[in-house]
Amino acid sequence: MPHAVARLRAARLARSAKPFIARGSRAPRCPGCRVLFSHCLCALKPAPASAAGVCLLMGDIEALKPSNTGWLIADVVRDTAAFGWSRTEVDPGLLALLADPQWNPCLVFPGEFVEAGRVITDLPPVPGKRPLFLLLDGTWTEARKMFRKSPYLDRLPVLSLQPEQLSRYRLRRSYRDDHLCTAEVAAICLASVGEQHSADTLDAYLDVFTNHYLTARNSVPPDWEDAAHQRLRALCAAAV
């Protein structure tokens, strides 16, 4: 069964008046990994796991972009939900998810833009509840708009991460090296609640995806035996 981001992509495409063409390429892409068929990495897709959940609130065309890394999260984290964001309405499914008693939800966003009373630096465990990380998936401008104009999120605590590493994401331009991509943020969240194997797997999967995406762009074959590929295969084998 397609995961949540794939379903959101399909729904968004169904509403489009014209086909979506990824910037810089009109070549067909694998529907399973969104990379050119010549560089498909579906054979390395991890088995989804993790007791934590991730909820992606996505900008209008974010799910259509082949460089989107929310797709990778949904491949790794079994309980990943994805909803499109609108300023004027909210998906009832999102409200139902946030109210579901099995989850302990928080919104992940930089604390410098939030009133101090809402900010937490870790998500404290709640007996009988599983952690749920809500990520705003889009450009930085889109994420700030979603944060400001989504009053239904105001009741959630805001998890402010303090990542030690700089972003390794190379598929889109960013003006700041400390702006992590969505998959990098999710990996830090997973590690913060003890899901280290899932966090490491997501990090390795991002590195392999980036490798295949860029080598396809440059018309050179991927190195299936480099450190990133070997690390991902070892992590997938350890999960069996």
Buried (B, 14 or more C-beta within 10 A) or exposed (E): EEBBBBBBBEEBEEEEEEEEEEEEEEEEBBEBBBBBEBBBBEEBBBEBBBBBBBBBBBBEBBBBBBBBBBBBBBBBBBBBBBBBBEEEEBBEEBEEBBEEEEBBBBBBBBBEEBEEEBBEEEBEEEEEEBBBBBBBBBEEEBBBBBBEEBEEBEEBBBBBBEEEEEBBBEBEEBEEEEBBBBBBBBBBBBBBBEBEBBBBBBBBBBBBBBBBBBBBBEEEEBEBEEEBBEBBBEBBEEEE
